[in-house]
Amino acid sequence: MYFLATWNGTPTPAWMPMVVALIGGYELVQCSQGLWLKRAGR
């Protein structure tokens, strides 16, 4: 949603990029932890 709003030129709140980064970081950690545990055989 943030990227579409930025692409259209719609003003976005200052906190929105930080929320996008937080969610992306959380998902990256969850995915990598799942792959790590699967590789370790746990």
Order of alpha helices (4+ residues) and beta strands (2+ residues): alpha-alpha
